[in-house]
Amino acid sequence: MGMQSLALIENWPVPTAAAAVVRADGTSLGSHGPTDRRFALASVTKLLAAYAALVAYEEGAIELDEPAGPEGSTVRHLLAHTSGLAFDEHRVTSAPGTRRLYSNAGFEVLGDHIAKATDIPFGEYLRQAVLVPLGMTSTALEGELSPAKDGVSTVDDLVRFAAEVQAPRLLDARTVAAAMTVTYPGLKGVLPGYGHQNPNDWGLGFEIRDSKSPHWTGSSSSPRTFGHFGQAGTFLWVDPDAGVACVALTDRPFGPWAAEVWPPFTDAVLAEVRG
């Protein structure tokens, strides 16, 4: 239904793909593929985890500037990938706030911190704080899984989340505006899959496009575009200037194929939206 540009996923070299575009008011502009099929999200999980962390902050369970993680690090550092923790190990590689070291370990520490503060396992907290209120019934982060990368979801569910992020009901709009604003500006670092970026801008859990090159979004994506991609061949972006968000899920791991087909796909979607 809807947008012709979404049919481009038929040409992607993947076994299965599904995609959709949604406006801020929740109106679907179109979808393609099995939007009710569950896919592994990989790092797109971080968007859901970050949103749950912001709910915990607004509920008063945690403070953004309270200590969490390595010495000198805070919840804010963990959300913004500036705690100094290594990519996939609980090992400190730099002082907090000095480099943008994209870290799965940081999100795992964050999940543990919130679980302790709320006395609820993080996956269950995420379910209560975000998934149930948004009606995301096919989405889960179960058991002792990593809040950095072990979520599963459907395009249909992530469309609900993408609408929420554009027009928040679970959070104060100012909290979400802060999350999509560069936190600790000017820090350089590696964007996994895309190499060294200077600066490597990030908000609170959301990656911010700015002027990064190369990048997984389109050449026509606004600098304010934010979101995340995952090593499972998944992405979710929100372009506030275009007033839309796009979700795409596949069952082929991220690789050169994705770097090749995602940007022109995004440009086609934006051209059709702006049409």
PLY file of the C-alpha trace (Angstrom):
ply
format ascii 1.0
element vertex 275
property float x
property float y
property float z
element edge 274
property int vertex1
property int vertex2
end_header
0.00 0.00 0.00
1.07 3.60 -0.44
4.56 4.46 -1.54
6.20 3.11 -4.70
9.71 3.77 -3.36
9.22 1.10 -0.69
9.05 -1.57 -3.40
12.80 -0.99 -3.92
13.37 -3.47 -1.07
12.41 -6.18 -3.59
15.82 -5.57 -5.20
17.83 -5.88 -1.99
20.07 -8.99 -1.88
18.35 -10.39 1.22
16.06 -13.38 1.82
13.35 -11.26 3.46
12.79 -7.54 3.96
9.96 -5.37 5.22
9.72 -1.58 5.40
7.31 1.23 6.23
7.12 5.01 6.44
5.12 6.87 9.11
4.33 10.52 9.76
4.57 12.20 13.14
0.80 11.92 13.64
1.00 8.15 13.24
-0.35 8.11 9.69
1.20 5.33 7.64
2.37 6.54 4.23
2.94 2.99 3.10
4.53 -0.36 3.84
6.00 -3.25 1.89
6.84 -6.85 2.74
5.86 -8.93 5.79
5.42 -6.10 8.30
4.12 -8.51 10.96
7.18 -10.80 10.80
9.56 -10.74 13.77
13.18 -9.93 12.97
16.27 -9.69 15.16
16.97 -5.97 15.64
20.64 -6.01 16.68
21.59 -2.44 17.67
18.22 -0.93 16.76
17.42 -2.41 20.22
19.37 0.55 21.65
16.63 2.98 20.60
14.06 1.08 22.66
16.47 0.71 25.58
17.31 4.42 25.51
13.63 5.33 25.49
13.04 3.12 28.52
16.00 4.82 30.25
14.40 8.20 29.59
11.11 6.96 31.07
13.06 5.86 34.17
14.58 9.36 34.30
11.19 11.08 34.04
9.75 8.74 36.68
12.55 9.80 39.02
14.06 6.31 39.27
17.39 7.56 37.88
19.07 10.90 37.15
20.95 11.51 33.91
23.93 12.91 35.78
24.18 10.30 38.52
27.23 7.98 38.54
26.90 4.84 36.42
29.57 2.72 34.79
33.30 3.46 35.07
34.79 5.98 37.48
33.60 9.48 36.54
30.92 8.20 34.15
27.18 8.97 34.39
23.94 7.67 32.90
24.25 10.46 30.31
27.74 9.26 29.32
26.45 5.70 28.88
23.53 6.80 26.70
25.82 8.99 24.56
28.59 6.38 24.13
31.13 8.51 25.99
31.62 6.46 29.17
35.02 5.25 27.97
33.94 1.59 27.94
35.20 -0.55 25.07
32.96 -1.69 22.20
32.09 -5.16 23.47
34.06 -5.62 26.70
33.66 -4.22 30.17
37.07 -2.59 29.90
37.82 1.13 30.18
39.74 2.56 27.23
39.49 6.32 27.82
38.28 8.90 30.32
34.52 9.66 30.30
33.45 12.44 27.94
36.64 12.47 25.87
35.87 10.16 22.92
32.79 8.71 21.25
33.48 5.01 21.79
30.40 3.20 20.55
29.82 0.60 23.25
27.49 -2.37 23.64
29.04 -2.83 27.08
27.90 0.68 28.00
24.27 -0.17 27.24
24.58 -3.40 29.24
25.87 -1.42 32.24
22.99 1.04 31.72
20.45 -1.81 31.72
21.91 -3.20 34.95
21.87 0.26 36.53
18.17 0.76 35.71
17.30 -2.77 36.88
18.92 -2.04 40.26
17.27 1.38 40.55
13.77 0.09 39.71
14.10 -3.41 41.17
12.74 -4.78 37.87
14.80 -6.78 35.32
15.59 -4.43 32.43
13.72 -6.42 29.76
10.60 -6.34 31.93
11.07 -2.64 32.66
11.29 -1.97 28.91
8.10 -3.97 28.41
6.18 -2.04 31.07
7.61 1.40 30.26
7.55 1.38 26.46
6.25 -1.76 24.75
2.89 -2.22 26.52
1.87 1.47 26.44
2.64 1.67 22.70
0.90 -1.63 21.88
4.16 -3.22 20.67
2.95 -6.75 21.35
5.44 -8.51 19.02
8.53 -6.83 20.49
10.64 -8.35 23.24
13.94 -8.28 25.08
13.60 -11.37 27.19
15.52 -12.88 30.08
19.16 -11.96 30.54
19.55 -10.63 27.02
21.61 -7.55 26.13
19.77 -4.21 25.99
22.41 -3.27 23.41
21.49 -5.79 20.74
19.14 -8.66 21.58
15.68 -7.23 20.87
13.22 -8.68 18.36
10.40 -6.76 16.72
8.26 -6.23 13.62
7.95 -3.31 11.23
4.38 -2.81 12.47
5.58 -2.42 16.06
8.51 -0.17 15.19
6.16 2.11 13.24
4.32 2.67 16.54
7.63 3.52 18.19
8.66 5.82 15.31
5.36 7.70 15.64
5.91 8.05 19.40
9.41 9.47 18.96
8.08 12.07 16.51
5.13 13.08 18.72
5.88 11.83 22.26
3.13 10.71 24.61
5.21 8.56 26.99
7.80 11.28 27.53
7.88 15.06 27.77
8.66 16.46 24.31
11.62 18.36 25.83
13.21 15.09 26.97
12.98 13.67 23.45
14.29 16.93 21.97
17.32 16.60 24.27
17.79 12.96 23.20
17.96 13.97 19.53
20.40 16.83 20.22
24.16 16.30 20.15
25.41 15.34 23.61
29.08 16.21 24.29
29.57 17.99 20.92
32.81 17.78 18.98
33.83 14.25 19.96
35.34 12.05 17.29
35.17 8.30 17.06
34.29 5.30 14.93
30.79 4.72 13.59
30.74 0.90 13.28
30.61 -0.13 9.64
31.37 3.41 8.46
34.78 4.17 9.91
36.18 7.20 11.67
33.94 10.25 11.89
34.97 13.69 13.10
32.75 14.59 14.79
30.89 11.35 15.53
27.73 13.00 16.81
25.26 11.23 19.08
22.35 12.22 21.28
21.00 10.17 24.20
20.89 6.75 22.53
20.05 8.20 19.11
22.76 8.50 16.49
22.62 11.90 14.78
23.43 12.19 11.10
24.79 15.75 10.94
27.42 15.87 8.18
28.78 12.32 8.55
30.17 10.81 5.38
29.86 8.00 4.53
26.56 7.32 6.27
23.74 4.78 6.19
21.01 7.39 5.55
20.59 9.29 2.28
22.44 12.18 0.68
19.15 14.13 0.92
18.58 13.23 4.59
18.56 16.37 6.72
21.48 16.86 9.16
18.91 16.61 11.99
18.05 13.03 10.98
18.50 10.62 13.89
18.04 6.93 14.56
20.09 3.74 14.46
21.08 0.84 12.26
21.81 -2.69 13.35
24.24 -5.42 12.37
21.20 -7.63 11.66
20.55 -5.56 8.51
18.02 -3.27 10.18
17.45 0.46 10.54
15.10 3.11 11.84
15.55 6.78 10.99
13.52 9.87 11.77
13.94 12.96 9.59
12.33 15.84 11.50
12.70 18.21 8.54
10.79 15.83 6.25
8.30 15.01 9.02
8.60 11.25 8.55
10.29 8.16 9.91
11.27 5.00 8.07
11.80 1.47 9.37
13.43 -1.37 7.41
14.10 -4.87 8.76
15.89 -7.72 6.98
17.27 -11.15 7.80
20.72 -10.64 6.27
23.59 -9.27 8.40
24.76 -5.74 7.64
27.58 -5.55 5.09
28.65 -3.80 1.88
25.26 -4.68 0.34
23.51 -2.46 2.91
25.94 0.42 2.54
25.18 0.26 -1.19
21.36 0.00 -1.20
20.23 1.88 1.92
21.19 5.47 0.95
19.50 5.45 -2.49
16.46 3.79 -0.90
16.26 6.56 1.70
16.68 9.23 -0.99
13.85 7.64 -3.02
11.58 7.59 0.05
12.34 11.25 0.84
11.83 12.31 -2.78
8.42 10.63 -2.82
7.44 12.16 0.54
8.48 15.62 -0.63
7.03 14.92 -4.14
0 1
1 2
2 3
3 4
4 5
5 6
6 7
7 8
8 9
9 10
10 11
11 12
12 13
13 14
14 15
15 16
16 17
17 18
18 19
19 20
20 21
21 22
22 23
23 24
24 25
25 26
26 27
27 28
28 29
29 30
30 31
31 32
32 33
33 34
34 35
35 36
36 37
37 38
38 39
39 40
40 41
41 42
42 43
43 44
44 45
45 46
46 47
47 48
48 49
49 50
50 51
51 52
52 53
53 54
54 55
55 56
56 57
57 58
58 59
59 60
60 61
61 62
62 63
63 64
64 65
65 66
66 67
67 68
68 69
69 70
70 71
71 72
72 73
73 74
74 75
75 76
76 77
77 78
78 79
79 80
80 81
81 82
82 83
83 84
84 85
85 86
86 87
87 88
88 89
89 90
90 91
91 92
92 93
93 94
94 95
95 96
96 97
97 98
98 99
99 100
100 101
101 102
102 103
103 104
104 105
105 106
106 107
107 108
108 109
109 110
110 111
111 112
112 113
113 114
114 115
115 116
116 117
117 118
118 119
119 120
120 121
121 122
122 123
123 124
124 125
125 126
126 127
127 128
128 129
129 130
130 131
131 132
132 133
133 134
134 135
135 136
136 137
137 138
138 139
139 140
140 141
141 142
142 143
143 144
144 145
145 146
146 147
147 148
148 149
149 150
150 151
151 152
152 153
153 154
154 155
155 156
156 157
157 158
158 159
159 160
160 161
161 162
162 163
163 164
164 165
165 166
166 167
167 168
168 169
169 170
170 171
171 172
172 173
173 174
174 175
175 176
176 177
177 178
178 179
179 180
180 181
181 182
182 183
183 184
184 185
185 186
186 187
187 188
188 189
189 190
190 191
191 192
192 193
193 194
194 195
195 196
196 197
197 198
198 199
199 200
200 201
201 202
202 203
203 204
204 205
205 206
206 207
207 208
208 209
209 210
210 211
211 212
212 213
213 214
214 215
215 216
216 217
217 218
218 219
219 220
220 221
221 222
222 223
223 224
224 225
225 226
226 227
227 228
228 229
229 230
230 231
231 232
232 233
233 234
234 235
235 236
236 237
237 238
238 239
239 240
240 241
241 242
242 243
243 244
244 245
245 246
246 247
247 248
248 249
249 250
250 251
251 252
252 253
253 254
254 255
255 256
256 257
257 258
258 259
259 260
260 261
261 262
262 263
263 264
264 265
265 266
266 267
267 268
268 269
269 270
270 271
271 272
272 273
273 274
